[in-house]
Amino acid sequence: MTLDNEQLEKLYDLAYHCLSPEECALIMELPEDELKEAINNNYTDASKIYRKGKAQAKLDVMQKEMHFARLGSPAAVKTFIKMSNG
């Protein structure tokens, strides 16, 4: 499956918001099996974009948690440690 630039941007946005490949396919009105196959193939643009969106979301959350941990939030310290180890 080849996605155009607009579809890749949408996929990134959906992955950033932690949607599953199945949910992405539903929202983007694409065949679920084809999109899942493209995402599971590490050599496709769809896979790279999907993984990048998920990683960026994780990074953003970790940066926020680190900020609050530095301000002394015990809950943020706990969450940051848990996220850092997994």
PDB file of N, CA, C and O in Angstrom:
ATOM      1  N   MET A   1       0.845  -1.177   0.000  1.00  0.00           N
ATOM      2  CA  MET A   1       0.000   0.000   0.000  1.00  0.00           C
ATOM      3  C   MET A   1       0.886   1.236   0.000  1.00  0.00           C
ATOM      4  O   MET A   1       1.809   1.346   0.808  1.00  0.00           O
ATOM      5  N   THR A   2       0.612   2.142  -0.885  1.00  0.00           N
ATOM      6  CA  THR A   2       1.333   3.407  -0.958  1.00  0.00           C
ATOM      7  C   THR A   2       0.394   4.532  -0.556  1.00  0.00           C
ATOM      8  O   THR A   2      -0.701   4.668  -1.102  1.00  0.00           O
ATOM      9  N   LEU A   3       0.834   5.336   0.406  1.00  0.00           N
ATOM     10  CA  LEU A   3       0.031   6.462   0.877  1.00  0.00           C
ATOM     11  C   LEU A   3       0.620   7.757   0.336  1.00  0.00           C
ATOM     12  O   LEU A   3       1.838   7.906   0.240  1.00  0.00           O
ATOM     13  N   ASP A   4      -0.263   8.696  -0.018  1.00  0.00           N
ATOM     14  CA  ASP A   4       0.231   9.993  -0.470  1.00  0.00           C
ATOM     15  C   ASP A   4       0.628  10.834   0.748  1.00  0.00           C
ATOM     16  O   ASP A   4       0.417  10.413   1.885  1.00  0.00           O
ATOM     17  N   ASN A   5       1.194  12.001   0.519  1.00  0.00           N
ATOM     18  CA  ASN A   5       1.691  12.844   1.605  1.00  0.00           C
ATOM     19  C   ASN A   5       0.596  13.233   2.590  1.00  0.00           C
ATOM     20  O   ASN A   5       0.828  13.259   3.798  1.00  0.00           O
ATOM     21  N   GLU A   6      -0.579  13.532   2.085  1.00  0.00           N
ATOM     22  CA  GLU A   6      -1.693  13.908   2.951  1.00  0.00           C
ATOM     23  C   GLU A   6      -2.083  12.739   3.866  1.00  0.00           C
ATOM     24  O   GLU A   6      -2.342  12.929   5.055  1.00  0.00           O
ATOM     25  N   GLN A   7      -2.120  11.539   3.300  1.00  0.00           N
ATOM     26  CA  GLN A   7      -2.454  10.356   4.095  1.00  0.00           C
ATOM     27  C   GLN A   7      -1.366  10.060   5.128  1.00  0.00           C
ATOM     28  O   GLN A   7      -1.670   9.664   6.253  1.00  0.00           O
ATOM     29  N   LEU A   8      -0.113  10.250   4.752  1.00  0.00           N
ATOM     30  CA  LEU A   8       0.977  10.031   5.696  1.00  0.00           C
ATOM     31  C   LEU A   8       0.913  11.026   6.856  1.00  0.00           C
ATOM     32  O   LEU A   8       1.177  10.658   8.000  1.00  0.00           O
ATOM     33  N   GLU A   9       0.570  12.269   6.572  1.00  0.00           N
ATOM     34  CA  GLU A   9       0.420  13.274   7.627  1.00  0.00           C
ATOM     35  C   GLU A   9      -0.714  12.891   8.573  1.00  0.00           C
ATOM     36  O   GLU A   9      -0.587  13.026   9.790  1.00  0.00           O
ATOM     37  N   LYS A  10      -1.815  12.416   8.013  1.00  0.00           N
ATOM     38  CA  LYS A  10      -2.947  11.982   8.827  1.00  0.00           C
ATOM     39  C   LYS A  10      -2.557  10.778   9.681  1.00  0.00           C
ATOM     40  O   LYS A  10      -2.916  10.713  10.856  1.00  0.00           O
ATOM     41  N   LEU A  11      -1.835   9.838   9.111  1.00  0.00           N
ATOM     42  CA  LEU A  11      -1.394   8.657   9.847  1.00  0.00           C
ATOM     43  C   LEU A  11      -0.488   9.065  11.002  1.00  0.00           C
ATOM     44  O   LEU A  11      -0.619   8.540  12.108  1.00  0.00           O
ATOM     45  N   TYR A  12       0.425   9.995  10.755  1.00  0.00           N
ATOM     46  CA  TYR A  12       1.306  10.491  11.819  1.00  0.00           C
ATOM     47  C   TYR A  12       0.481  11.071  12.957  1.00  0.00           C
ATOM     48  O   TYR A  12       0.721  10.767  14.125  1.00  0.00           O
ATOM     49  N   ASP A  13      -0.488  11.907  12.612  1.00  0.00           N
ATOM     50  CA  ASP A  13      -1.334  12.546  13.617  1.00  0.00           C
ATOM     51  C   ASP A  13      -2.110  11.511  14.426  1.00  0.00           C
ATOM     52  O   ASP A  13      -2.205  11.624  15.648  1.00  0.00           O
ATOM     53  N   LEU A  14      -2.654  10.527  13.769  1.00  0.00           N
ATOM     54  CA  LEU A  14      -3.418   9.495  14.473  1.00  0.00           C
ATOM     55  C   LEU A  14      -2.498   8.646  15.351  1.00  0.00           C
ATOM     56  O   LEU A  14      -2.865   8.299  16.474  1.00  0.00           O
ATOM     57  N   ALA A  15      -1.323   8.313  14.857  1.00  0.00           N
ATOM     58  CA  ALA A  15      -0.364   7.543  15.656  1.00  0.00           C
ATOM     59  C   ALA A  15       0.098   8.359  16.862  1.00  0.00           C
ATOM     60  O   ALA A  15       0.275   7.822  17.955  1.00  0.00           O
ATOM     61  N   TYR A  16       0.289   9.655  16.651  1.00  0.00           N
ATOM     62  CA  TYR A  16       0.683  10.548  17.743  1.00  0.00           C
ATOM     63  C   TYR A  16      -0.353  10.523  18.861  1.00  0.00           C
ATOM     64  O   TYR A  16      -0.018  10.642  20.040  1.00  0.00           O
ATOM     65  N   HIS A  17      -1.604  10.368  18.475  1.00  0.00           N
ATOM     66  CA  HIS A  17      -2.687  10.306  19.461  1.00  0.00           C
ATOM     67  C   HIS A  17      -2.969   8.875  19.918  1.00  0.00           C
ATOM     68  O   HIS A  17      -4.015   8.579  20.495  1.00  0.00           O
ATOM     69  N   CYS A  18      -2.000   7.997  19.642  1.00  0.00           N
ATOM     70  CA  CYS A  18      -1.981   6.611  20.152  1.00  0.00           C
ATOM     71  C   CYS A  18      -3.129   5.738  19.660  1.00  0.00           C
ATOM     72  O   CYS A  18      -3.600   4.866  20.391  1.00  0.00           O
ATOM     73  N   LEU A  19      -3.578   5.961  18.440  1.00  0.00           N
ATOM     74  CA  LEU A  19      -4.578   5.079  17.865  1.00  0.00           C
ATOM     75  C   LEU A  19      -3.906   3.849  17.286  1.00  0.00           C
ATOM     76  O   LEU A  19      -2.775   3.913  16.804  1.00  0.00           O
ATOM     77  N   SER A  20      -4.603   2.741  17.336  1.00  0.00           N
ATOM     78  CA  SER A  20      -4.086   1.487  16.791  1.00  0.00           C
ATOM     79  C   SER A  20      -4.145   1.532  15.264  1.00  0.00           C
ATOM     80  O   SER A  20      -4.853   2.366  14.699  1.00  0.00           O
ATOM     81  N   PRO A  21      -3.416   0.655  14.597  1.00  0.00           N
ATOM     82  CA  PRO A  21      -3.514   0.587  13.135  1.00  0.00           C
ATOM     83  C   PRO A  21      -4.958   0.356  12.660  1.00  0.00           C
ATOM     84  O   PRO A  21      -5.381   0.906  11.644  1.00  0.00           O
ATOM     85  N   GLU A  22      -5.700  -0.463  13.408  1.00  0.00           N
ATOM     86  CA  GLU A  22      -7.099  -0.724  13.038  1.00  0.00           C
ATOM     87  C   GLU A  22      -7.942   0.552  13.110  1.00  0.00           C
ATOM     88  O   GLU A  22      -8.767   0.814  12.234  1.00  0.00           O
ATOM     89  N   GLU A  23      -7.724   1.335  14.158  1.00  0.00           N
ATOM     90  CA  GLU A  23      -8.466   2.588  14.306  1.00  0.00           C
ATOM     91  C   GLU A  23      -8.055   3.593  13.234  1.00  0.00           C
ATOM     92  O   GLU A  23      -8.892   4.327  12.709  1.00  0.00           O
ATOM     93  N   CYS A  24      -6.771   3.622  12.917  1.00  0.00           N
ATOM     94  CA  CYS A  24      -6.288   4.514  11.853  1.00  0.00           C
ATOM     95  C   CYS A  24      -6.955   4.162  10.528  1.00  0.00           C
ATOM     96  O   CYS A  24      -7.409   5.047   9.803  1.00  0.00           O
ATOM     97  N   ALA A  25      -7.012   2.883  10.218  1.00  0.00           N
ATOM     98  CA  ALA A  25      -7.632   2.443   8.966  1.00  0.00           C
ATOM     99  C   ALA A  25      -9.094   2.848   8.917  1.00  0.00           C
ATOM    100  O   ALA A  25      -9.580   3.298   7.879  1.00  0.00           O
ATOM    101  N   LEU A  26      -9.793   2.694  10.020  1.00  0.00           N
ATOM    102  CA  LEU A  26     -11.205   3.051  10.076  1.00  0.00           C
ATOM    103  C   LEU A  26     -11.407   4.540   9.812  1.00  0.00           C
ATOM    104  O   LEU A  26     -12.239   4.925   8.990  1.00  0.00           O
ATOM    105  N   ILE A  27     -10.647   5.367  10.507  1.00  0.00           N
ATOM    106  CA  ILE A  27     -10.783   6.814  10.352  1.00  0.00           C
ATOM    107  C   ILE A  27     -10.355   7.278   8.965  1.00  0.00           C
ATOM    108  O   ILE A  27     -10.972   8.167   8.378  1.00  0.00           O
ATOM    109  N   MET A  28      -9.291   6.667   8.448  1.00  0.00           N
ATOM    110  CA  MET A  28      -8.777   7.073   7.140  1.00  0.00           C
ATOM    111  C   MET A  28      -9.531   6.414   5.985  1.00  0.00           C
ATOM    112  O   MET A  28      -9.275   6.705   4.817  1.00  0.00           O
ATOM    113  N   GLU A  29     -10.454   5.533   6.323  1.00  0.00           N
ATOM    114  CA  GLU A  29     -11.253   4.809   5.328  1.00  0.00           C
ATOM    115  C   GLU A  29     -10.357   4.034   4.358  1.00  0.00           C
ATOM    116  O   GLU A  29     -10.502   4.112   3.138  1.00  0.00           O
ATOM    117  N   LEU A  30      -9.418   3.277   4.958  1.00  0.00           N
ATOM    118  CA  LEU A  30      -8.506   2.430   4.186  1.00  0.00           C
ATOM    119  C   LEU A  30      -8.745   0.972   4.571  1.00  0.00           C
ATOM    120  O   LEU A  30      -9.235   0.696   5.666  1.00  0.00           O
ATOM    121  N   PRO A  31      -8.408   0.041   3.688  1.00  0.00           N
ATOM    122  CA  PRO A  31      -8.539  -1.375   4.038  1.00  0.00           C
ATOM    123  C   PRO A  31      -7.642  -1.708   5.239  1.00  0.00           C
ATOM    124  O   PRO A  31      -6.427  -1.513   5.197  1.00  0.00           O
ATOM    125  N   GLU A  32      -8.259  -2.207   6.293  1.00  0.00           N
ATOM    126  CA  GLU A  32      -7.534  -2.469   7.536  1.00  0.00           C
ATOM    127  C   GLU A  32      -6.352  -3.413   7.330  1.00  0.00           C
ATOM    128  O   GLU A  32      -5.254  -3.150   7.819  1.00  0.00           O
ATOM    129  N   ASP A  33      -6.571  -4.493   6.618  1.00  0.00           N
ATOM    130  CA  ASP A  33      -5.497  -5.473   6.445  1.00  0.00           C
ATOM    131  C   ASP A  33      -4.310  -4.890   5.673  1.00  0.00           C
ATOM    132  O   ASP A  33      -3.158  -5.206   5.972  1.00  0.00           O
ATOM    133  N   GLU A  34      -4.589  -4.047   4.690  1.00  0.00           N
ATOM    134  CA  GLU A  34      -3.503  -3.450   3.908  1.00  0.00           C
ATOM    135  C   GLU A  34      -2.707  -2.431   4.729  1.00  0.00           C
ATOM    136  O   GLU A  34      -1.479  -2.381   4.647  1.00  0.00           O
ATOM    137  N   LEU A  35      -3.419  -1.619   5.522  1.00  0.00           N
ATOM    138  CA  LEU A  35      -2.713  -0.631   6.334  1.00  0.00           C
ATOM    139  C   LEU A  35      -1.890  -1.325   7.416  1.00  0.00           C
ATOM    140  O   LEU A  35      -0.746  -0.943   7.663  1.00  0.00           O
ATOM    141  N   LYS A  36      -2.458  -2.336   8.059  1.00  0.00           N
ATOM    142  CA  LYS A  36      -1.713  -3.079   9.079  1.00  0.00           C
ATOM    143  C   LYS A  36      -0.463  -3.720   8.484  1.00  0.00           C
ATOM    144  O   LYS A  36       0.601  -3.707   9.102  1.00  0.00           O
ATOM    145  N   GLU A  37      -0.594  -4.273   7.296  1.00  0.00           N
ATOM    146  CA  GLU A  37       0.553  -4.894   6.624  1.00  0.00           C
ATOM    147  C   GLU A  37       1.631  -3.843   6.340  1.00  0.00           C
ATOM    148  O   GLU A  37       2.819  -4.094   6.541  1.00  0.00           O
ATOM    149  N   ALA A  38       1.211  -2.676   5.876  1.00  0.00           N
ATOM    150  CA  ALA A  38       2.167  -1.600   5.573  1.00  0.00           C
ATOM    151  C   ALA A  38       2.861  -1.118   6.848  1.00  0.00           C
ATOM    152  O   ALA A  38       4.064  -0.858   6.840  1.00  0.00           O
ATOM    153  N   ILE A  39       2.112  -0.998   7.931  1.00  0.00           N
ATOM    154  CA  ILE A  39       2.693  -0.535   9.197  1.00  0.00           C
ATOM    155  C   ILE A  39       3.643  -1.579   9.769  1.00  0.00           C
ATOM    156  O   ILE A  39       4.660  -1.226  10.365  1.00  0.00           O
ATOM    157  N   ASN A  40       3.330  -2.844   9.598  1.00  0.00           N
ATOM    158  CA  ASN A  40       4.169  -3.917  10.137  1.00  0.00           C
ATOM    159  C   ASN A  40       5.435  -4.163   9.324  1.00  0.00           C
ATOM    160  O   ASN A  40       6.339  -4.863   9.782  1.00  0.00           O
ATOM    161  N   ASN A  41       5.507  -3.599   8.130  1.00  0.00           N
ATOM    162  CA  ASN A  41       6.702  -3.730   7.285  1.00  0.00           C
ATOM    163  C   ASN A  41       7.599  -2.520   7.555  1.00  0.00           C
ATOM    164  O   ASN A  41       7.295  -1.410   7.118  1.00  0.00           O
ATOM    165  N   ASN A  42       8.691  -2.732   8.266  1.00  0.00           N
ATOM    166  CA  ASN A  42       9.564  -1.626   8.688  1.00  0.00           C
ATOM    167  C   ASN A  42      10.185  -0.835   7.552  1.00  0.00           C
ATOM    168  O   ASN A  42      10.792   0.208   7.791  1.00  0.00           O
ATOM    169  N   TYR A  43      10.048  -1.303   6.332  1.00  0.00           N
ATOM    170  CA  TYR A  43      10.675  -0.618   5.192  1.00  0.00           C
ATOM    171  C   TYR A  43       9.721   0.317   4.452  1.00  0.00           C
ATOM    172  O   TYR A  43      10.119   0.954   3.477  1.00  0.00           O
ATOM    173  N   THR A  44       8.467   0.409   4.902  1.00  0.00           N
ATOM    174  CA  THR A  44       7.508   1.277   4.215  1.00  0.00           C
ATOM    175  C   THR A  44       7.460   2.651   4.877  1.00  0.00           C
ATOM    176  O   THR A  44       7.792   2.802   6.053  1.00  0.00           O
ATOM    177  N   ASP A  45       7.047   3.636   4.107  1.00  0.00           N
ATOM    178  CA  ASP A  45       6.852   4.978   4.662  1.00  0.00           C
ATOM    179  C   ASP A  45       5.787   4.955   5.741  1.00  0.00           C
ATOM    180  O   ASP A  45       5.915   5.643   6.753  1.00  0.00           O
ATOM    181  N   ALA A  46       4.734   4.171   5.537  1.00  0.00           N
ATOM    182  CA  ALA A  46       3.651   4.088   6.522  1.00  0.00           C
ATOM    183  C   ALA A  46       4.187   3.612   7.871  1.00  0.00           C
ATOM    184  O   ALA A  46       3.815   4.153   8.913  1.00  0.00           O
ATOM    185  N   SER A  47       5.044   2.619   7.858  1.00  0.00           N
ATOM    186  CA  SER A  47       5.619   2.097   9.102  1.00  0.00           C
ATOM    187  C   SER A  47       6.480   3.149   9.787  1.00  0.00           C
ATOM    188  O   SER A  47       6.368   3.367  10.993  1.00  0.00           O
ATOM    189  N   LYS A  48       7.335   3.796   9.012  1.00  0.00           N
ATOM    190  CA  LYS A  48       8.231   4.803   9.584  1.00  0.00           C
ATOM    191  C   LYS A  48       7.438   5.958  10.186  1.00  0.00           C
ATOM    192  O   LYS A  48       7.742   6.419  11.285  1.00  0.00           O
ATOM    193  N   ILE A  49       6.430   6.419   9.470  1.00  0.00           N
ATOM    194  CA  ILE A  49       5.615   7.536   9.938  1.00  0.00           C
ATOM    195  C   ILE A  49       4.816   7.146  11.179  1.00  0.00           C
ATOM    196  O   ILE A  49       4.730   7.919  12.133  1.00  0.00           O
ATOM    197  N   TYR A  50       4.236   5.953  11.167  1.00  0.00           N
ATOM    198  CA  TYR A  50       3.437   5.488  12.305  1.00  0.00           C
ATOM    199  C   TYR A  50       4.319   5.378  13.556  1.00  0.00           C
ATOM    200  O   TYR A  50       3.945   5.861  14.624  1.00  0.00           O
ATOM    201  N   ARG A  51       5.483   4.747  13.421  1.00  0.00           N
ATOM    202  CA  ARG A  51       6.383   4.594  14.563  1.00  0.00           C
ATOM    203  C   ARG A  51       6.907   5.943  15.041  1.00  0.00           C
ATOM    204  O   ARG A  51       7.092   6.149  16.240  1.00  0.00           O
ATOM    205  N   LYS A  52       7.147   6.859  14.111  1.00  0.00           N
ATOM    206  CA  LYS A  52       7.627   8.194  14.476  1.00  0.00           C
ATOM    207  C   LYS A  52       6.558   8.954  15.261  1.00  0.00           C
ATOM    208  O   LYS A  52       6.869   9.621  16.248  1.00  0.00           O
ATOM    209  N   GLY A  53       5.315   8.857  14.832  1.00  0.00           N
ATOM    210  CA  GLY A  53       4.223   9.521  15.550  1.00  0.00           C
ATOM    211  C   GLY A  53       4.077   9.002  16.967  1.00  0.00           C
ATOM    212  O   GLY A  53       3.917   9.784  17.904  1.00  0.00           O
ATOM    213  N   LYS A  54       4.131   7.675  17.131  1.00  0.00           N
ATOM    214  CA  LYS A  54       4.021   7.077  18.466  1.00  0.00           C
ATOM    215  C   LYS A  54       5.209   7.481  19.331  1.00  0.00           C
ATOM    216  O   LYS A  54       5.039   7.793  20.510  1.00  0.00           O
ATOM    217  N   ALA A  55       6.409   7.478  18.757  1.00  0.00           N
ATOM    218  CA  ALA A  55       7.607   7.841  19.513  1.00  0.00           C
ATOM    219  C   ALA A  55       7.571   9.317  19.927  1.00  0.00           C
ATOM    220  O   ALA A  55       7.960   9.664  21.042  1.00  0.00           O
ATOM    221  N   GLN A  56       7.105  10.173  19.029  1.00  0.00           N
ATOM    222  CA  GLN A  56       7.039  11.603  19.352  1.00  0.00           C
ATOM    223  C   GLN A  56       6.050  11.850  20.489  1.00  0.00           C
ATOM    224  O   GLN A  56       6.308  12.676  21.365  1.00  0.00           O
ATOM    225  N   ALA A  57       4.934  11.149  20.482  1.00  0.00           N
ATOM    226  CA  ALA A  57       3.957  11.287  21.564  1.00  0.00           C
ATOM    227  C   ALA A  57       4.579  10.868  22.890  1.00  0.00           C
ATOM    228  O   ALA A  57       4.406  11.545  23.903  1.00  0.00           O
ATOM    229  N   LYS A  58       5.302   9.754  22.883  1.00  0.00           N
ATOM    230  CA  LYS A  58       5.953   9.278  24.103  1.00  0.00           C
ATOM    231  C   LYS A  58       6.983  10.294  24.587  1.00  0.00           C
ATOM    232  O   LYS A  58       7.061  10.581  25.782  1.00  0.00           O
ATOM    233  N   LEU A  59       7.764  10.834  23.670  1.00  0.00           N
ATOM    234  CA  LEU A  59       8.759  11.838  24.029  1.00  0.00           C
ATOM    235  C   LEU A  59       8.095  13.062  24.655  1.00  0.00           C
ATOM    236  O   LEU A  59       8.552  13.562  25.683  1.00  0.00           O
ATOM    237  N   ASP A  60       7.029  13.539  24.041  1.00  0.00           N
ATOM    238  CA  ASP A  60       6.339  14.722  24.560  1.00  0.00           C
ATOM    239  C   ASP A  60       5.806  14.488  25.969  1.00  0.00           C
ATOM    240  O   ASP A  60       5.929  15.356  26.833  1.00  0.00           O
ATOM    241  N   VAL A  61       5.214  13.316  26.203  1.00  0.00           N
ATOM    242  CA  VAL A  61       4.696  12.995  27.533  1.00  0.00           C
ATOM    243  C   VAL A  61       5.843  12.900  28.539  1.00  0.00           C
ATOM    244  O   VAL A  61       5.734  13.402  29.657  1.00  0.00           O
ATOM    245  N   MET A  62       6.933  12.262  28.144  1.00  0.00           N
ATOM    246  CA  MET A  62       8.077  12.124  29.055  1.00  0.00           C
ATOM    247  C   MET A  62       8.682  13.484  29.398  1.00  0.00           C
ATOM    248  O   MET A  62       9.101  13.705  30.535  1.00  0.00           O
ATOM    249  N   GLN A  63       8.730  14.389  28.432  1.00  0.00           N
ATOM    250  CA  GLN A  63       9.263  15.722  28.694  1.00  0.00           C
ATOM    251  C   GLN A  63       8.383  16.470  29.694  1.00  0.00           C
ATOM    252  O   GLN A  63       8.889  17.162  30.577  1.00  0.00           O
ATOM    253  N   LYS A  64       7.068  16.330  29.552  1.00  0.00           N
ATOM    254  CA  LYS A  64       6.137  16.978  30.500  1.00  0.00           C
ATOM    255  C   LYS A  64       6.309  16.374  31.889  1.00  0.00           C
ATOM    256  O   LYS A  64       6.362  17.097  32.884  1.00  0.00           O
ATOM    257  N   GLU A  65       6.394  15.048  31.954  1.00  0.00           N
ATOM    258  CA  GLU A  65       6.566  14.388  33.246  1.00  0.00           C
ATOM    259  C   GLU A  65       7.878  14.816  33.894  1.00  0.00           C
ATOM    260  O   GLU A  65       7.926  15.047  35.103  1.00  0.00           O
ATOM    261  N   MET A  66       8.948  14.923  33.097  1.00  0.00           N
ATOM    262  CA  MET A  66      10.235  15.354  33.630  1.00  0.00           C
ATOM    263  C   MET A  66      10.122  16.774  34.180  1.00  0.00           C
ATOM    264  O   MET A  66      10.668  17.078  35.240  1.00  0.00           O
ATOM    265  N   HIS A  67       9.424  17.626  33.469  1.00  0.00           N
ATOM    266  CA  HIS A  67       9.228  19.007  33.919  1.00  0.00           C
ATOM    267  C   HIS A  67       8.547  19.029  35.286  1.00  0.00           C
ATOM    268  O   HIS A  67       9.005  19.706  36.207  1.00  0.00           O
ATOM    269  N   PHE A  68       7.453  18.283  35.407  1.00  0.00           N
ATOM    270  CA  PHE A  68       6.716  18.265  36.673  1.00  0.00           C
ATOM    271  C   PHE A  68       7.515  17.558  37.778  1.00  0.00           C
ATOM    272  O   PHE A  68       7.415  17.929  38.947  1.00  0.00           O
ATOM    273  N   ALA A  69       8.297  16.553  37.412  1.00  0.00           N
ATOM    274  CA  ALA A  69       9.148  15.877  38.397  1.00  0.00           C
ATOM    275  C   ALA A  69      10.180  16.852  38.950  1.00  0.00           C
ATOM    276  O   ALA A  69      10.457  16.850  40.150  1.00  0.00           O
ATOM    277  N   ARG A  70      10.753  17.688  38.076  1.00  0.00           N
ATOM    278  CA  ARG A  70      11.734  18.688  38.523  1.00  0.00           C
ATOM    279  C   ARG A  70      11.105  19.725  39.452  1.00  0.00           C
ATOM    280  O   ARG A  70      11.778  20.312  40.299  1.00  0.00           O
ATOM    281  N   LEU A  71       9.790  19.936  39.274  1.00  0.00           N
ATOM    282  CA  LEU A  71       9.089  20.875  40.146  1.00  0.00           C
ATOM    283  C   LEU A  71       8.694  20.225  41.474  1.00  0.00           C
ATOM    284  O   LEU A  71       8.141  20.886  42.354  1.00  0.00           O
ATOM    285  N   GLY A  72       8.981  18.929  41.613  1.00  0.00           N
ATOM    286  CA  GLY A  72       8.753  18.255  42.887  1.00  0.00           C
ATOM    287  C   GLY A  72       7.501  17.403  42.967  1.00  0.00           C
ATOM    288  O   GLY A  72       7.116  16.989  44.060  1.00  0.00           O
ATOM    289  N   SER A  73       6.864  17.133  41.862  1.00  0.00           N
ATOM    290  CA  SER A  73       5.659  16.310  41.880  1.00  0.00           C
ATOM    291  C   SER A  73       6.021  14.837  42.077  1.00  0.00           C
ATOM    292  O   SER A  73       6.644  14.241  41.198  1.00  0.00           O
ATOM    293  N   PRO A  74       5.642  14.233  43.219  1.00  0.00           N
ATOM    294  CA  PRO A  74       5.948  12.821  43.451  1.00  0.00           C
ATOM    295  C   PRO A  74       5.287  11.912  42.411  1.00  0.00           C
ATOM    296  O   PRO A  74       5.875  10.915  41.992  1.00  0.00           O
ATOM    297  N   ALA A  75       4.084  12.251  42.002  1.00  0.00           N
ATOM    298  CA  ALA A  75       3.386  11.441  40.985  1.00  0.00           C
ATOM    299  C   ALA A  75       4.138  11.493  39.662  1.00  0.00           C
ATOM    300  O   ALA A  75       4.254  10.478  38.976  1.00  0.00           O
ATOM    301  N   ALA A  76       4.644  12.651  39.302  1.00  0.00           N
ATOM    302  CA  ALA A  76       5.398  12.788  38.054  1.00  0.00           C
ATOM    303  C   ALA A  76       6.707  12.015  38.120  1.00  0.00           C
ATOM    304  O   ALA A  76       7.120  11.412  37.130  1.00  0.00           O
ATOM    305  N   VAL A  77       7.355  12.024  39.262  1.00  0.00           N
ATOM    306  CA  VAL A  77       8.599  11.260  39.426  1.00  0.00           C
ATOM    307  C   VAL A  77       8.307   9.778  39.211  1.00  0.00           C
ATOM    308  O   VAL A  77       9.029   9.093  38.486  1.00  0.00           O
ATOM    309  N   LYS A  78       7.248   9.291  39.846  1.00  0.00           N
ATOM    310  CA  LYS A  78       6.868   7.880  39.702  1.00  0.00           C
ATOM    311  C   LYS A  78       6.563   7.538  38.256  1.00  0.00           C
ATOM    312  O   LYS A  78       7.046   6.532  37.736  1.00  0.00           O
ATOM    313  N   THR A  79       5.765   8.371  37.606  1.00  0.00           N
ATOM    314  CA  THR A  79       5.389   8.122  36.206  1.00  0.00           C
ATOM    315  C   THR A  79       6.605   8.169  35.309  1.00  0.00           C
ATOM    316  O   THR A  79       6.754   7.324  34.426  1.00  0.00           O
ATOM    317  N   PHE A  80       7.476   9.142  35.517  1.00  0.00           N
ATOM    318  CA  PHE A  80       8.661   9.262  34.682  1.00  0.00           C
ATOM    319  C   PHE A  80       9.556   8.037  34.820  1.00  0.00           C
ATOM    320  O   PHE A  80      10.067   7.522  33.825  1.00  0.00           O
ATOM    321  N   ILE A  81       9.746   7.575  36.041  1.00  0.00           N
ATOM    322  CA  ILE A  81      10.571   6.379  36.253  1.00  0.00           C
ATOM    323  C   ILE A  81       9.939   5.175  35.584  1.00  0.00           C
ATOM    324  O   ILE A  81      10.636   4.390  34.942  1.00  0.00           O
ATOM    325  N   LYS A  82       8.642   5.017  35.723  1.00  0.00           N
ATOM    326  CA  LYS A  82       7.942   3.890  35.100  1.00  0.00           C
ATOM    327  C   LYS A  82       8.066   3.943  33.574  1.00  0.00           C
ATOM    328  O   LYS A  82       8.321   2.920  32.938  1.00  0.00           O
ATOM    329  N   MET A  83       7.888   5.122  32.989  1.00  0.00           N
ATOM    330  CA  MET A  83       7.990   5.280  31.532  1.00  0.00           C
ATOM    331  C   MET A  83       9.419   5.081  31.044  1.00  0.00           C
ATOM    332  O   MET A  83       9.631   4.555  29.952  1.00  0.00           O
ATOM    333  N   SER A  84      10.380   5.486  31.823  1.00  0.00           N
ATOM    334  CA  SER A  84      11.781   5.359  31.432  1.00  0.00           C
ATOM    335  C   SER A  84      12.231   3.903  31.378  1.00  0.00           C
ATOM    336  O   SER A  84      13.124   3.549  30.608  1.00  0.00           O
ATOM    337  N   ASN A  85      11.609   3.065  32.199  1.00  0.00           N
ATOM    338  CA  ASN A  85      11.995   1.661  32.272  1.00  0.00           C
ATOM    339  C   ASN A  85      11.194   0.772  31.340  1.00  0.00           C
ATOM    340  O   ASN A  85      11.461  -0.428  31.269  1.00  0.00           O
ATOM    341  N   GLY A  86      10.236   1.309  30.635  1.00  0.00           N
ATOM    342  CA  GLY A  86       9.417   0.431  29.831  1.00  0.00           C
ATOM    343  C   GLY A  86       9.145   0.961  28.513  1.00  0.00           C
ATOM    344  O   GLY A  86       8.459   0.318  27.719  1.00  0.00           O
TER     345      GLY A  86
END
